[in-house]
């Protein structure tokens, strides 16, 4: 699953929330801030996760709520094939 989250998602503990939840669910993948392409709706973040559909949906539910200081304005979800390597991690910002 690949999710692009838009809103107040940088500097509010969002990546840590996604990391913790994904690890608890036993998912593989990563979360990172998207530095380029800020939209009029806010900053953007990318989550790529691999696992069972039920566990991916559990992660998606947590993403749509986000941490208390966040404001999720939009999510774009793609359940296509995204190959990941290793355990779930926080990656450096993408340009």
Rosetta constraint file for C-alpha pairs under 8 A:
AtomPair CA 1 CA 47 HARMONIC 7.89 0.50
AtomPair CA 1 CA 48 HARMONIC 5.68 0.50
AtomPair CA 1 CA 49 HARMONIC 5.27 0.50
AtomPair CA 1 CA 50 HARMONIC 6.30 0.50
AtomPair CA 1 CA 56 HARMONIC 7.12 0.50
AtomPair CA 1 CA 77 HARMONIC 6.98 0.50
AtomPair CA 1 CA 78 HARMONIC 5.58 0.50
AtomPair CA 1 CA 79 HARMONIC 4.32 0.50
AtomPair CA 1 CA 80 HARMONIC 6.13 0.50
AtomPair CA 1 CA 81 HARMONIC 7.17 0.50
AtomPair CA 1 CA 82 HARMONIC 6.74 0.50
AtomPair CA 2 CA 46 HARMONIC 7.16 0.50
AtomPair CA 2 CA 47 HARMONIC 5.65 0.50
AtomPair CA 2 CA 48 HARMONIC 4.47 0.50
AtomPair CA 2 CA 49 HARMONIC 6.55 0.50
AtomPair CA 2 CA 76 HARMONIC 7.99 0.50
AtomPair CA 2 CA 77 HARMONIC 5.80 0.50
AtomPair CA 2 CA 78 HARMONIC 5.17 0.50
AtomPair CA 2 CA 79 HARMONIC 6.46 0.50
AtomPair CA 2 CA 80 HARMONIC 7.54 0.50
AtomPair CA 2 CA 82 HARMONIC 7.40 0.50
AtomPair CA 3 CA 46 HARMONIC 5.73 0.50
AtomPair CA 3 CA 47 HARMONIC 5.10 0.50
AtomPair CA 3 CA 48 HARMONIC 6.49 0.50
AtomPair CA 3 CA 75 HARMONIC 6.48 0.50
AtomPair CA 3 CA 76 HARMONIC 5.43 0.50
AtomPair CA 3 CA 77 HARMONIC 4.58 0.50
AtomPair CA 3 CA 78 HARMONIC 6.48 0.50
AtomPair CA 4 CA 44 HARMONIC 6.66 0.50
AtomPair CA 4 CA 45 HARMONIC 5.66 0.50
AtomPair CA 4 CA 46 HARMONIC 4.68 0.50
AtomPair CA 4 CA 47 HARMONIC 6.54 0.50
AtomPair CA 4 CA 75 HARMONIC 5.57 0.50
AtomPair CA 4 CA 76 HARMONIC 5.10 0.50
AtomPair CA 4 CA 77 HARMONIC 6.77 0.50
AtomPair CA 5 CA 9 HARMONIC 7.58 0.50
AtomPair CA 5 CA 44 HARMONIC 5.47 0.50
AtomPair CA 5 CA 45 HARMONIC 5.16 0.50
AtomPair CA 5 CA 46 HARMONIC 6.43 0.50
AtomPair CA 5 CA 63 HARMONIC 7.98 0.50
AtomPair CA 5 CA 72 HARMONIC 6.83 0.50
AtomPair CA 5 CA 73 HARMONIC 7.67 0.50
AtomPair CA 5 CA 74 HARMONIC 5.89 0.50
AtomPair CA 5 CA 75 HARMONIC 4.61 0.50
AtomPair CA 5 CA 76 HARMONIC 6.68 0.50
AtomPair CA 6 CA 39 HARMONIC 7.76 0.50
AtomPair CA 6 CA 41 HARMONIC 6.66 0.50
AtomPair CA 6 CA 42 HARMONIC 5.85 0.50
AtomPair CA 6 CA 43 HARMONIC 5.62 0.50
AtomPair CA 6 CA 44 HARMONIC 4.50 0.50
AtomPair CA 6 CA 45 HARMONIC 6.64 0.50
AtomPair CA 6 CA 72 HARMONIC 6.06 0.50
AtomPair CA 6 CA 73 HARMONIC 5.67 0.50
AtomPair CA 6 CA 74 HARMONIC 5.14 0.50
AtomPair CA 6 CA 75 HARMONIC 6.35 0.50
AtomPair CA 7 CA 41 HARMONIC 5.85 0.50
AtomPair CA 7 CA 42 HARMONIC 4.36 0.50
AtomPair CA 7 CA 43 HARMONIC 5.42 0.50
AtomPair CA 7 CA 44 HARMONIC 6.57 0.50
AtomPair CA 7 CA 70 HARMONIC 7.58 0.50
AtomPair CA 7 CA 71 HARMONIC 5.55 0.50
AtomPair CA 7 CA 72 HARMONIC 4.85 0.50
AtomPair CA 7 CA 73 HARMONIC 4.90 0.50
AtomPair CA 7 CA 74 HARMONIC 6.86 0.50
AtomPair CA 8 CA 12 HARMONIC 7.73 0.50
AtomPair CA 8 CA 42 HARMONIC 6.01 0.50
AtomPair CA 8 CA 43 HARMONIC 6.16 0.50
AtomPair CA 8 CA 70 HARMONIC 5.20 0.50
AtomPair CA 8 CA 71 HARMONIC 4.85 0.50
AtomPair CA 8 CA 72 HARMONIC 6.40 0.50
AtomPair CA 8 CA 73 HARMONIC 7.91 0.50
AtomPair CA 9 CA 13 HARMONIC 7.95 0.50
AtomPair CA 9 CA 14 HARMONIC 6.02 0.50
AtomPair CA 9 CA 43 HARMONIC 6.35 0.50
AtomPair CA 9 CA 44 HARMONIC 6.75 0.50
AtomPair CA 9 CA 45 HARMONIC 6.91 0.50
AtomPair CA 9 CA 70 HARMONIC 5.51 0.50
AtomPair CA 9 CA 71 HARMONIC 6.72 0.50
AtomPair CA 9 CA 72 HARMONIC 7.01 0.50
AtomPair CA 10 CA 14 HARMONIC 6.94 0.50
AtomPair CA 10 CA 33 HARMONIC 7.03 0.50
AtomPair CA 10 CA 43 HARMONIC 6.78 0.50
AtomPair CA 10 CA 44 HARMONIC 7.77 0.50
AtomPair CA 10 CA 45 HARMONIC 7.80 0.50
AtomPair CA 12 CA 67 HARMONIC 7.10 0.50
AtomPair CA 12 CA 69 HARMONIC 5.62 0.50
AtomPair CA 12 CA 70 HARMONIC 5.90 0.50
AtomPair CA 13 CA 17 HARMONIC 6.29 0.50
AtomPair CA 13 CA 67 HARMONIC 6.61 0.50
AtomPair CA 13 CA 69 HARMONIC 7.97 0.50
AtomPair CA 14 CA 18 HARMONIC 6.28 0.50
AtomPair CA 14 CA 66 HARMONIC 6.32 0.50
AtomPair CA 14 CA 67 HARMONIC 5.98 0.50
AtomPair CA 14 CA 70 HARMONIC 7.23 0.50
AtomPair CA 15 CA 19 HARMONIC 6.06 0.50
AtomPair CA 15 CA 31 HARMONIC 6.16 0.50
AtomPair CA 15 CA 32 HARMONIC 6.90 0.50
AtomPair CA 15 CA 90 HARMONIC 6.73 0.50
AtomPair CA 16 CA 20 HARMONIC 6.05 0.50
AtomPair CA 16 CA 90 HARMONIC 7.77 0.50
AtomPair CA 17 CA 21 HARMONIC 6.15 0.50
AtomPair CA 17 CA 66 HARMONIC 7.39 0.50
AtomPair CA 17 CA 67 HARMONIC 6.79 0.50
AtomPair CA 18 CA 22 HARMONIC 5.91 0.50
AtomPair CA 18 CA 31 HARMONIC 7.09 0.50
AtomPair CA 18 CA 59 HARMONIC 7.48 0.50
AtomPair CA 18 CA 62 HARMONIC 7.56 0.50
AtomPair CA 18 CA 63 HARMONIC 6.88 0.50
AtomPair CA 19 CA 23 HARMONIC 6.04 0.50
AtomPair CA 19 CA 30 HARMONIC 7.64 0.50
AtomPair CA 19 CA 31 HARMONIC 7.16 0.50
AtomPair CA 19 CA 88 HARMONIC 6.60 0.50
AtomPair CA 19 CA 89 HARMONIC 6.32 0.50
AtomPair CA 19 CA 90 HARMONIC 6.76 0.50
AtomPair CA 20 CA 24 HARMONIC 6.16 0.50
AtomPair CA 21 CA 25 HARMONIC 6.23 0.50
AtomPair CA 21 CA 59 HARMONIC 6.60 0.50
AtomPair CA 21 CA 62 HARMONIC 7.67 0.50
AtomPair CA 22 CA 26 HARMONIC 6.19 0.50
AtomPair CA 22 CA 27 HARMONIC 5.26 0.50
AtomPair CA 22 CA 28 HARMONIC 7.49 0.50
AtomPair CA 22 CA 49 HARMONIC 7.89 0.50
AtomPair CA 22 CA 59 HARMONIC 6.40 0.50
AtomPair CA 22 CA 88 HARMONIC 6.68 0.50
AtomPair CA 23 CA 27 HARMONIC 5.93 0.50
AtomPair CA 23 CA 28 HARMONIC 7.78 0.50
AtomPair CA 23 CA 87 HARMONIC 7.80 0.50
AtomPair CA 23 CA 88 HARMONIC 6.23 0.50
AtomPair CA 25 CA 55 HARMONIC 6.21 0.50
AtomPair CA 25 CA 59 HARMONIC 7.81 0.50
AtomPair CA 26 CA 51 HARMONIC 7.61 0.50
AtomPair CA 27 CA 49 HARMONIC 6.30 0.50
AtomPair CA 27 CA 50 HARMONIC 5.68 0.50
AtomPair CA 27 CA 51 HARMONIC 5.31 0.50
AtomPair CA 27 CA 55 HARMONIC 7.61 0.50
AtomPair CA 27 CA 56 HARMONIC 7.85 0.50
AtomPair CA 27 CA 87 HARMONIC 7.28 0.50
AtomPair CA 27 CA 88 HARMONIC 6.35 0.50
AtomPair CA 28 CA 49 HARMONIC 5.60 0.50
AtomPair CA 28 CA 50 HARMONIC 5.11 0.50
AtomPair CA 28 CA 51 HARMONIC 6.78 0.50
AtomPair CA 28 CA 84 HARMONIC 6.56 0.50
AtomPair CA 28 CA 85 HARMONIC 7.18 0.50
AtomPair CA 28 CA 86 HARMONIC 6.31 0.50
AtomPair CA 28 CA 87 HARMONIC 4.88 0.50
AtomPair CA 28 CA 88 HARMONIC 4.53 0.50
AtomPair CA 29 CA 47 HARMONIC 7.63 0.50
AtomPair CA 29 CA 48 HARMONIC 5.32 0.50
AtomPair CA 29 CA 49 HARMONIC 4.45 0.50
AtomPair CA 29 CA 50 HARMONIC 6.05 0.50
AtomPair CA 29 CA 84 HARMONIC 5.30 0.50
AtomPair CA 29 CA 85 HARMONIC 6.80 0.50
AtomPair CA 29 CA 86 HARMONIC 7.16 0.50
AtomPair CA 29 CA 87 HARMONIC 6.39 0.50
AtomPair CA 29 CA 88 HARMONIC 4.48 0.50
AtomPair CA 29 CA 89 HARMONIC 6.48 0.50
AtomPair CA 30 CA 47 HARMONIC 5.85 0.50
AtomPair CA 30 CA 48 HARMONIC 5.43 0.50
AtomPair CA 30 CA 49 HARMONIC 6.48 0.50
AtomPair CA 30 CA 88 HARMONIC 5.18 0.50
AtomPair CA 30 CA 89 HARMONIC 4.72 0.50
AtomPair CA 30 CA 90 HARMONIC 5.54 0.50
AtomPair CA 30 CA 91 HARMONIC 6.37 0.50
AtomPair CA 31 CA 45 HARMONIC 7.33 0.50
AtomPair CA 31 CA 46 HARMONIC 5.67 0.50
AtomPair CA 31 CA 47 HARMONIC 4.40 0.50
AtomPair CA 31 CA 48 HARMONIC 6.46 0.50
AtomPair CA 31 CA 89 HARMONIC 6.56 0.50
AtomPair CA 31 CA 90 HARMONIC 5.07 0.50
AtomPair CA 31 CA 91 HARMONIC 6.10 0.50
AtomPair CA 32 CA 45 HARMONIC 5.81 0.50
AtomPair CA 32 CA 46 HARMONIC 5.44 0.50
AtomPair CA 32 CA 47 HARMONIC 6.66 0.50
AtomPair CA 32 CA 90 HARMONIC 5.95 0.50
AtomPair CA 32 CA 91 HARMONIC 5.14 0.50
AtomPair CA 32 CA 92 HARMONIC 6.10 0.50
AtomPair CA 32 CA 93 HARMONIC 5.50 0.50
AtomPair CA 32 CA 94 HARMONIC 6.94 0.50
AtomPair CA 33 CA 44 HARMONIC 6.35 0.50
AtomPair CA 33 CA 45 HARMONIC 4.35 0.50
AtomPair CA 33 CA 46 HARMONIC 6.26 0.50
AtomPair CA 33 CA 92 HARMONIC 7.36 0.50
AtomPair CA 33 CA 93 HARMONIC 4.81 0.50
AtomPair CA 33 CA 94 HARMONIC 6.36 0.50
AtomPair CA 34 CA 38 HARMONIC 7.87 0.50
AtomPair CA 34 CA 43 HARMONIC 7.54 0.50
AtomPair CA 34 CA 44 HARMONIC 5.37 0.50
AtomPair CA 34 CA 45 HARMONIC 5.09 0.50
AtomPair CA 34 CA 46 HARMONIC 6.58 0.50
AtomPair CA 34 CA 93 HARMONIC 5.73 0.50
AtomPair CA 34 CA 94 HARMONIC 4.95 0.50
AtomPair CA 34 CA 95 HARMONIC 6.23 0.50
AtomPair CA 35 CA 43 HARMONIC 7.89 0.50
AtomPair CA 35 CA 44 HARMONIC 7.50 0.50
AtomPair CA 35 CA 93 HARMONIC 6.06 0.50
AtomPair CA 35 CA 94 HARMONIC 5.73 0.50
AtomPair CA 35 CA 95 HARMONIC 5.08 0.50
AtomPair CA 36 CA 94 HARMONIC 7.37 0.50
AtomPair CA 36 CA 95 HARMONIC 5.06 0.50
AtomPair CA 37 CA 44 HARMONIC 7.64 0.50
AtomPair CA 38 CA 42 HARMONIC 6.06 0.50
AtomPair CA 38 CA 43 HARMONIC 4.97 0.50
AtomPair CA 38 CA 44 HARMONIC 6.20 0.50
AtomPair CA 39 CA 43 HARMONIC 6.50 0.50
AtomPair CA 39 CA 44 HARMONIC 7.64 0.50
AtomPair CA 41 CA 73 HARMONIC 6.99 0.50
AtomPair CA 48 CA 82 HARMONIC 7.21 0.50
AtomPair CA 48 CA 84 HARMONIC 7.80 0.50
AtomPair CA 49 CA 56 HARMONIC 7.10 0.50
AtomPair CA 49 CA 82 HARMONIC 7.80 0.50
AtomPair CA 49 CA 84 HARMONIC 7.53 0.50
AtomPair CA 49 CA 88 HARMONIC 7.74 0.50
AtomPair CA 50 CA 56 HARMONIC 7.32 0.50
AtomPair CA 50 CA 82 HARMONIC 7.35 0.50
AtomPair CA 50 CA 83 HARMONIC 7.60 0.50
AtomPair CA 50 CA 84 HARMONIC 6.99 0.50
AtomPair CA 51 CA 55 HARMONIC 6.52 0.50
AtomPair CA 51 CA 56 HARMONIC 6.34 0.50
AtomPair CA 52 CA 56 HARMONIC 6.17 0.50
AtomPair CA 53 CA 57 HARMONIC 6.06 0.50
AtomPair CA 54 CA 58 HARMONIC 6.34 0.50
AtomPair CA 55 CA 59 HARMONIC 6.32 0.50
AtomPair CA 56 CA 60 HARMONIC 6.13 0.50
AtomPair CA 57 CA 61 HARMONIC 6.17 0.50
AtomPair CA 58 CA 62 HARMONIC 6.61 0.50
AtomPair CA 59 CA 63 HARMONIC 6.22 0.50
AtomPair CA 60 CA 64 HARMONIC 6.20 0.50
AtomPair CA 61 CA 65 HARMONIC 6.64 0.50
AtomPair CA 62 CA 66 HARMONIC 5.92 0.50
AtomPair CA 64 CA 72 HARMONIC 6.36 0.50
AtomPair CA 64 CA 75 HARMONIC 7.24 0.50
AtomPair CA 65 CA 72 HARMONIC 6.92 0.50
AtomPair CA 66 CA 70 HARMONIC 5.97 0.50
AtomPair CA 66 CA 71 HARMONIC 7.34 0.50
AtomPair CA 66 CA 72 HARMONIC 6.86 0.50
